[in-house]
Amino acid sequence: MRYTILLVLFTLSTTVRAQPGVAVLSAPDGRLAITFRTVVRNESGPAQRESAPSAQPAPAGGQLVYAVSFQGKPLIEPSALRLALKGAAPLGENVRLVNSVPSKTDETYRLVAGKTNTVRDRFNALRVECEEDAGRKLVIEARAYDDAVAFRYLVPEQAALSEFRLTRENTEFRISKDSFIYALILPNYRTMYESEFLKLSASSLANQGGVRSAMLIGLPLLMEVPGVAWMAITEADLRDYAAMYLVNPSASWTGHWFQSSLSPHLDDPETAVVGGLPHHSAWRVLMVATEPAKLIESNVITSLNPPPAIKDTSWIKPGRAAWDWWSGSLGPDGKSAFTTATMKYYADFAAQSGFEYVLVDAGWSPQNDILRMNGRVDIPEVVRYAAAKNAKTWIWARTSAVEKQMNDAFPLFEKWGVAGVKIDFVERDDQEGINIYYRAAEQAAAHHLMLDFHGATKPTGLERTFPNVLGYEAVLGMEQSKAGSRDNPDHHVMLPFTRMLAGPMDYTPGGFSNVTREDFQARMEAPMVMGTRAHYLAMYVVYEAPFQMVSDHPGAYKDQPAFEFIKNAPSSWDETRALQGEPGEHVTIARRRGSEWFLGSMTNWTARNIEIPLSFLGAGEYTAVIYADAPDADRYPKNTAITRQRVTRATRLKAQLAPGGGYAVRFIPLKP
């Protein structure tokens, strides 16, 4: 059922309370609120902006600020909103509120793939219209959901401006108190978001020497604001805009606030975004909850993106893929060989396992020419062979080649019968880089090709508008186990609360050479992984990935009873419940597909006993097929105890997780 209620009110209601120069927008349940006002302009100058905006109201005109509260407590203190435009004074520093237009929306929409198939999109909205004495206009569009607030800048078409040439977007996020943050520290704007999230205090990133820091924080940024809420800052709907990073520009050791920093144009570092008018920014999103696990359930990122641009989505199919690259392209003889024969071996494995896809990774074409093959793997032959066994084929392509050749390559891939393309090494999210994602998605859709972006920026909801986009990497994934120890259980249980809040995450799980920390050795062929086998099974539930890798070589799964869980686990879901957890410590998530539920629980290097209520189950009895750490899994991590148990929604499962352990369950409803 789909219904929409849109009430555009030209008089302020209970959603928006009026004072001179003030507009307040509250969420439908009333707990979250965002306030916009003008205050006396800070005269410290744009270079430092160390002090907070003045608290003195300036209804006749002043600095535009916003503030956020949750359950009556301040979450974001008054924080400046301003756009630095080339050759002009910053827009937002000296404006007055001239109109506030509230509205409400309550509708449902469907997703082709992801954590749920149906989303209720319910929010209160506000359009805040501002104007300078000189005539320049600025609009802020805001939405308040029960689990998030979001706002974006809109510079309308106007006589006072001929074009939109943004040098900086100086959006402030002044947290109400020093917070514990989980930060992705990145060295520059050309990285692939492949690093650890570090637990720090917000003030620890302050620029104590007084020199502007070059330290960049990638999104999402999770934080615990003590006594107030858990909050994550991220963004949505980036089309024709530049990605946002955060910096802590404070020169004081007491500083615990952040400011936006946009990825600059590659050929003009003084410019962030260029375009015509009207022009809007990406949404600045603040996800809020009383506990961190609840943030995982939010659908606000897709809700802030436009509806699908693809009318017929019947050809878009989430699924699991057999994959040769991670293991080193090991063939049936255990030797490495990237050949057509090896890829047929992986196609056989996919078909025998019931997987939908086989992925042919890098090496089938010249590096920067995807219009021809280099003789190592015959793509049309692999496609034909796999299709005869009811499996489809994805292929790898470098971004630089896709940029130059997609108009010719995508029709060629469609002719070959390729199902999707893994586009790798994007390595940029400036305005032009972001538009690569959109151009590729649109062109691929025209040729019935699905996409998976690697070496990429974090998701921002593009997958709603172009559902053929099934995956993004933007994560320190299992590939790092081939090179060192950065990929480990401490990191694994950080990801659901940080990177995964942005959207689908192609971590590439499935390692079956499970070892302890003491026995781990990094190696390129037949690599090892740290953590128990049950830990890696649980990833197939915990990690959201509509295009999901089964990364080890076929021989690693042969005659392994635990492999049954991977064979049965879907890659896309009808419903998701985040049950419990804490960043970097442990996580438990349940997901439903059809009438069956699946559950995954993972811990860091700390062994723990947890109790899991099954109140998410439907009525009646279920058979729970449980894959748990064996009693000796702390010494022999491959050992998994597989048991069956009758359960109902009143049951509470007791799980014992070894160090680096896990717990995976398939719930099958019993017929009455």
VOLOLUM-780290 format. One line per field, with one value per residue (C-alpha): x, y, z; residue number from 1. Coordinates in steps of 0.1 Angstrom, whole numbers, always signed. Layout:
BEGIN
c1 c(X|...)
c2 c(Y|...)
c3 c(Z|...)
k c(NUM|...)
This chain:
BEGIN
c1 c(+0|+13|-1|+11|+0|+15|+3|+19|+10|+17|+9|+32|+18|+29|+56|+72|+70|+74|+94|+110|+139|+134|+120|+117|+111|+102|+102|+68|+74|+85|+119|+142|+141|+162|+160|+171|+177|+198|+223|+247|+274|+307|+333|+364|+368|+364|+399|+397|+361|+373|+345|+310|+284|+269|+239|+224|+194|+194|+159|+165|+195|+227|+246|+223|+227|+210|+208|+195|+180|+170|+144|+148|+186|+210|+228|+241|+247|+241|+263|+269|+256|+275|+287|+319|+314|+342|+346|+318|+311|+300|+263|+247|+267|+243|+208|+173|+146|+118|+96|+92|+71|+64|+51|+45|+51|+41|+45|+60|+84|+100|+137|+150|+178|+191|+182|+145|+121|+96|+104|+80|+92|+76|+90|+81|+98|+106|+118|+135|+139|+166|+177|+204|+198|+218|+192|+211|+188|+195|+171|+176|+155|+152|+136|+130|+125|+121|+157|+174|+174|+187|+192|+207|+215|+196|+208|+179|+179|+183|+193|+221|+240|+249|+264|+272|+309|+316|+350|+341|+310|+315|+289|+296|+287|+292|+286|+269|+297|+330|+321|+335|+339|+347|+367|+379|+411|+421|+453|+438|+408|+421|+418|+395|+381|+400|+412|+403|+377|+395|+378|+389|+376|+363|+387|+417|+415|+417|+444|+463|+492|+469|+479|+450|+450|+451|+437|+405|+377|+358|+321|+301|+314|+298|+298|+284|+273|+273|+239|+222|+223|+243|+247|+263|+271|+270|+254|+230|+221|+255|+246|+266|+282|+314|+318|+320|+348|+351|+379|+382|+395|+397|+430|+420|+425|+389|+375|+351|+334|+337|+334|+327|+355|+346|+367|+381|+383|+414|+426|+415|+420|+404|+370|+347|+315|+306|+272|+242|+213|+193|+219|+215|+240|+240|+219|+238|+224|+224|+213|+202|+193|+194|+216|+240|+224|+192|+212|+218|+180|+176|+166|+171|+199|+178|+148|+167|+174|+152|+129|+142|+151|+148|+112|+118|+139|+130|+165|+182|+189|+209|+230|+262|+292|+320|+353|+388|+409|+411|+424|+449|+429|+435|+423|+412|+448|+455|+478|+473|+462|+440|+426|+393|+396|+400|+370|+349|+359|+346|+314|+309|+314|+288|+263|+268|+264|+233|+250|+237|+270|+307|+330|+360|+383|+412|+435|+411|+418|+446|+446|+431|+413|+381|+370|+393|+406|+442|+440|+440|+403|+377|+348|+320|+330|+328|+295|+281|+295|+282|+247|+244|+247|+222|+248|+256|+289|+303|+335|+361|+369|+392|+375|+399|+389|+352|+353|+368|+351|+317|+297|+312|+321|+287|+269|+297|+293|+255|+262|+285|+257|+276|+253|+274|+306|+328|+343|+375|+400|+376|+398|+380|+349|+352|+323|+335|+344|+309|+293|+313|+292|+260|+270|+282|+250|+228|+247|+249|+212|+206|+224|+210|+242|+245|+274|+297|+320|+354|+382|+353|+337|+311|+275|+251|+219|+225|+213|+177|+177|+197|+189|+213|+241|+243|+275|+303|+336|+349|+360|+391|+379|+391|+416|+438|+444|+466|+490|+489|+468|+447|+416|+407|+378|+382|+378|+350|+326|+334|+321|+283|+281|+303|+309|+277|+255|+261|+247|+258|+293|+313|+337|+341|+337|+339|+374|+376|+413|+405|+434|+442|+462|+492|+491|+482|+505|+498|+501|+488|+477|+452|+453|+444|+418|+417|+386|+365|+346|+313|+325|+328|+295|+278|+292|+267|+239|+256|+271|+247|+258|+233|+262|+279|+312|+320|+357|+377|+385|+361|+385|+383|+346|+346|+332|+328|+294|+294|+294|+257|+250|+266|+247|+214|+220|+203|+221|+191|+164|+128|+134|+163|+164|+196|+193|+223|+259|+285|+310|+343|+329|+301|+270|+239|+216|+186|+173|+143|+138|+103|+93|+128|+150|+187|+208|+245|+264|+301|+325|+359|+389|+370|+351|+316|+283|+252|+215|+194|+157|+138|+109|+114|+102|+66|+40|+44|+74|+107|+136|+168|+198|+227|+263|+282|+318|+329|+341|+377|+373|+396|+424|+410|+390|+377|+357|+320|+292|+261|+229|+191|+166|+129|+122|+94|+94|+94|+127|+160|+191|+222|+254|+290|+313|+350|+377|+371|+340|+306|+271|+250|+214|+189|+153|+130|+92|+76|+44|+14)
c2 c(+0|+34|+66|+102|+131|+164|+194|+226|+252|+288|+295|+280|+249|+228|+214|+248|+273|+309|+336|+365|+351|+316|+284|+251|+217|+186|+149|+131|+115|+149|+136|+152|+189|+212|+250|+277|+313|+343|+356|+385|+378|+366|+392|+370|+366|+336|+322|+309|+308|+295|+309|+297|+318|+346|+335|+370|+368|+390|+387|+416|+399|+381|+348|+318|+290|+257|+237|+202|+187|+152|+144|+180|+179|+198|+177|+203|+238|+268|+261|+283|+277|+295|+291|+306|+317|+328|+365|+373|+375|+343|+335|+330|+354|+383|+371|+374|+348|+359|+329|+294|+268|+235|+203|+167|+135|+99|+73|+39|+29|-3|-11|-37|-47|-40|-43|-42|-43|-17|+16|+39|+74|+96|+131|+167|+192|+229|+253|+282|+312|+337|+369|+395|+433|+433|+408|+375|+346|+313|+285|+258|+226|+205|+172|+157|+119|+100|+87|+116|+152|+163|+197|+210|+243|+255|+285|+295|+312|+349|+382|+388|+356|+345|+311|+288|+286|+273|+274|+261|+249|+260|+239|+236|+207|+220|+190|+199|+183|+165|+131|+97|+95|+66|+83|+72|+93|+97|+113|+132|+135|+107|+77|+47|+49|+17|+23|+16|+35|+48|+55|+89|+120|+147|+172|+149|+161|+197|+218|+226|+242|+268|+257|+245|+207|+187|+157|+146|+125|+104|+98|+83|+97|+80|+95|+89|+122|+112|+114|+126|+101|+82|+102|+96|+124|+115|+127|+117|+125|+137|+142|+171|+179|+171|+147|+161|+153|+168|+186|+198|+234|+243|+258|+250|+218|+222|+222|+194|+206|+199|+217|+205|+202|+194|+173|+199|+198|+179|+207|+236|+230|+264|+253|+226|+228|+246|+247|+267|+279|+266|+244|+224|+207|+171|+164|+168|+139|+135|+100|+98|+70|+61|+30|+24|-8|+11|+33|+2|-1|+34|+39|+76|+76|+60|+81|+113|+102|+105|+76|+50|+63|+28|+17|-20|-34|-71|-78|-65|-96|-95|-126|-143|-147|-173|-153|-163|-132|-134|-170|-163|-179|-214|-241|-277|-288|-262|-241|-205|-200|-171|-189|-197|-232|-218|-195|-225|-243|-213|-213|-250|-242|-214|-237|-265|-242|-225|-191|-167|-154|-159|-129|-126|-101|-81|-95|-105|-73|-47|-25|+6|-10|-30|-33|-63|-93|-101|-139|-151|-155|-157|-137|-147|-184|-181|-163|-191|-219|-204|-196|-233|-241|-214|-189|-154|-136|-103|-88|-63|-30|-1|+32|+51|+27|+29|+67|+67|+36|+31|+42|+14|-11|-14|-23|-48|-64|-66|-84|-108|-116|-101|-95|-68|-49|-44|-9|-5|+22|+52|+69|+103|+119|+155|+169|+153|+121|+118|+123|+93|+71|+86|+85|+49|+39|+55|+41|+6|+6|+13|-20|-41|-41|-42|-24|-28|+1|-7|+17|+40|+66|+56|+51|+80|+64|+63|+27|+39|+61|+35|+1|-16|-3|-33|-26|-4|-13|+18|-5|-21|-56|-91|-85|-69|-103|-111|-83|-80|-80|-49|-70|-87|-92|-59|-42|-65|-55|-18|-18|-24|+8|+30|+23|+2|+31|+47|+17|-16|-28|-52|-65|-98|-124|-161|-170|-206|-208|-197|-193|-177|-144|-164|-186|-159|-153|-129|-145|-138|-173|-193|-166|-170|-151|-143|-153|-184|-200|-191|-155|-155|-173|-145|-119|-131|-118|-89|-72|-57|-66|-73|-84|-108|-125|-161|-153|-185|-211|-240|-265|-246|-253|-290|-314|-285|-288|-251|-241|-250|-217|-197|-217|-209|-172|-146|-115|-92|-89|-81|-69|-61|-60|-48|-66|-55|-45|-18|-5|-24|-49|-71|-71|-92|-86|-106|-104|-119|-132|-145|-166|-175|-155|-155|-143|-133|-124|-115|-105|-89|-107|-108|-141|-134|-151|-134|-140|-134|-129|-142|-118|-108|-142|-146|-168|-206|-228|-227|-250|-231|-245|-231|-227|-219|-218|-253|-255|-256|-229|-206|-229|-245|-217|-239|-260|-253|-269|-274|-282|-280|-266|-259|-223|-197|-160|-165|-184|-168|-184|-185|-181|-186|-168|-176|-149|-136|-158|-159|-174|-179|-192|-201|-201|-223|-221|-254|-262|-262)
c3 c(+0|-9|+4|+6|+27|+17|+37|+26|+52|+47|+84|+110|+128|+158|+135|+131|+159|+151|+167|+149|+130|+143|+128|+147|+130|+150|+141|+139|+173|+188|+202|+176|+167|+146|+150|+125|+135|+128|+154|+157|+132|+145|+137|+142|+104|+82|+86|+121|+132|+166|+188|+186|+169|+190|+211|+207|+183|+153|+137|+115|+99|+110|+108|+99|+124|+133|+165|+172|+204|+213|+240|+252|+255|+233|+208|+184|+197|+174|+144|+114|+79|+52|+16|+4|-32|-54|-57|-32|+5|+21|+17|+50|+72|+70|+61|+75|+75|+52|+50|+65|+46|+65|+50|+60|+41|+49|+22|+15|-12|-22|-26|-51|-27|+7|+44|+37|+7|+20|+36|+54|+45|+72|+80|+87|+64|+63|+37|+52|+29|+36|+19|+22|+21|-11|-26|-27|-17|+1|+10|+36|+30|+62|+71|+106|+108|+140|+136|+119|+109|+75|+58|+26|+10|-21|-40|-62|-96|-89|-105|-79|-89|-124|-115|-86|-80|-45|-30|+5|+23|+59|+77|+114|+137|+173|+195|+228|+248|+242|+227|+221|+183|+160|+133|+99|+96|+59|+45|+16|-8|-31|-8|-10|+25|+34|+69|+105|+126|+157|+190|+202|+220|+197|+214|+207|+170|+179|+163|+195|+177|+161|+126|+105|+104|+72|+91|+73|+88|+63|+67|+84|+117|+147|+182|+216|+231|+268|+285|+252|+223|+198|+166|+131|+107|+70|+37|+10|-26|-40|-76|-91|-58|-40|-11|+24|+49|+84|+102|+137|+131|+168|+180|+216|+235|+246|+211|+202|+170|+133|+101|+66|+40|+5|-19|-43|-81|-92|-116|-93|-56|-48|-63|-48|-69|-101|-118|-129|-107|-90|-73|-41|-19|-7|+23|+56|+77|+115|+124|+161|+185|+221|+214|+186|+172|+163|+139|+117|+111|+96|+60|+60|+34|+6|+17|+10|-26|-57|-66|-92|-126|-140|-149|-153|-126|-131|-145|-113|-91|-59|-53|-41|-63|-65|-68|-78|-69|-31|-30|-58|-86|-72|-96|-90|-87|-60|-83|-92|-128|-141|-172|-189|-174|-139|-143|-155|-124|-103|-125|-116|-79|-81|-99|-74|-45|-58|-62|-87|-101|-108|-109|-132|-117|-130|-157|-186|-206|-211|-180|-197|-226|-218|-254|-260|-242|-237|-243|-206|-201|-228|-213|-238|-233|-195|-198|-221|-199|-166|-182|-192|-155|-144|-132|-146|-150|-137|-149|-135|-151|-141|-137|-160|-188|-179|-181|-216|-231|-213|-243|-264|-236|-219|-252|-259|-224|-229|-262|-245|-219|-189|-159|-141|-138|-108|-114|-94|-84|-86|-60|-61|-48|-60|-80|-113|-95|-80|-114|-127|-104|-118|-155|-151|-133|-159|-189|-173|-167|-204|-211|-183|-164|-126|-109|-78|-71|-55|-46|-40|-18|+8|-4|-3|-15|-52|-51|-47|-78|-98|-82|-106|-82|-59|-40|-28|-12|+7|+35|+49|+38|+39|+11|+38|+53|+24|+34|+72|+104|+100|+91|+124|+148|+166|+132|+121|+149|+144|+108|+114|+135|+113|+76|+72|+83|+49|+29|+12|+21|-1|+26|+6|+34|+33|+46|+57|+67|+102|+126|+160|+163|+172|+141|+116|+87|+58|+24|-11|-21|+0|+26|+63|+83|+120|+139|+141|+113|+130|+131|+93|+88|+109|+84|+58|+80|+98|+67|+42|+7|-21|-43|-18|-24|-14|-14|-7|-33|-39|-23|+10|+13|+1|+27|+52|+70|+80|+43|+43|+61|+33|+7|+24|+34|+11|+0|+2|+28|+35|+71|+94|+132|+150|+184|+204|+203|+209|+183|+184|+210|+196|+174|+168|+138|+126|+90|+73|+38|+31|+60|+72|+96|+98|+127|+130|+161|+163|+190|+191|+207|+240|+246|+258|+267|+253|+256|+225|+227|+196|+199|+162|+150|+138|+154|+157|+160|+141|+137|+146|+128|+150|+139|+171|+182|+194|+230|+217|+190|+210|+200|+169|+152|+124|+148|+146|+166|+145|+164|+158|+183|+183|+192|+193|+197|+235|+234|+245|+230|+250|+229|+240|+217|+217|+213|+177|+177|+162|+162|+131|+130|+103|+115|+94|+102|+110|+92|+115)
k c(1|2|3|4|5|6|7|8|9|10|11|12|13|14|15|16|17|18|19|20|21|22|23|24|25|26|27|28|29|30|31|32|33|34|35|36|37|38|39|40|41|42|43|44|45|46|47|48|49|50|51|52|53|54|55|56|57|58|59|60|61|62|63|64|65|66|67|68|69|70|71|72|73|74|75|76|77|78|79|80|81|82|83|84|85|86|87|88|89|90|91|92|93|94|95|96|97|98|99|100|101|102|103|104|105|106|107|108|109|110|111|112|113|114|115|116|117|118|119|120|121|122|123|124|125|126|127|128|129|130|131|132|133|134|135|136|137|138|139|140|141|142|143|144|145|146|147|148|149|150|151|152|153|154|155|156|157|158|159|160|161|162|163|164|165|166|167|168|169|170|171|172|173|174|175|176|177|178|179|180|181|182|183|184|185|186|187|188|189|190|191|192|193|194|195|196|197|198|199|200|201|202|203|204|205|206|207|208|209|210|211|212|213|214|215|216|217|218|219|220|221|222|223|224|225|226|227|228|229|230|231|232|233|234|235|236|237|238|239|240|241|242|243|244|245|246|247|248|249|250|251|252|253|254|255|256|257|258|259|260|261|262|263|264|265|266|267|268|269|270|271|272|273|274|275|276|277|278|279|280|281|282|283|284|285|286|287|288|289|290|291|292|293|294|295|296|297|298|299|300|301|302|303|304|305|306|307|308|309|310|311|312|313|314|315|316|317|318|319|320|321|322|323|324|325|326|327|328|329|330|331|332|333|334|335|336|337|338|339|340|341|342|343|344|345|346|347|348|349|350|351|352|353|354|355|356|357|358|359|360|361|362|363|364|365|366|367|368|369|370|371|372|373|374|375|376|377|378|379|380|381|382|383|384|385|386|387|388|389|390|391|392|393|394|395|396|397|398|399|400|401|402|403|404|405|406|407|408|409|410|411|412|413|414|415|416|417|418|419|420|421|422|423|424|425|426|427|428|429|430|431|432|433|434|435|436|437|438|439|440|441|442|443|444|445|446|447|448|449|450|451|452|453|454|455|456|457|458|459|460|461|462|463|464|465|466|467|468|469|470|471|472|473|474|475|476|477|478|479|480|481|482|483|484|485|486|487|488|489|490|491|492|493|494|495|496|497|498|499|500|501|502|503|504|505|506|507|508|509|510|511|512|513|514|515|516|517|518|519|520|521|522|523|524|525|526|527|528|529|530|531|532|533|534|535|536|537|538|539|540|541|542|543|544|545|546|547|548|549|550|551|552|553|554|555|556|557|558|559|560|561|562|563|564|565|566|567|568|569|570|571|572|573|574|575|576|577|578|579|580|581|582|583|584|585|586|587|588|589|590|591|592|593|594|595|596|597|598|599|600|601|602|603|604|605|606|607|608|609|610|611|612|613|614|615|616|617|618|619|620|621|622|623|624|625|626|627|628|629|630|631|632|633|634|635|636|637|638|639|640|641|642|643|644|645|646|647|648|649|650|651|652|653|654|655|656|657|658|659|660|661|662|663|664|665|666|667|668|669|670|671|672)
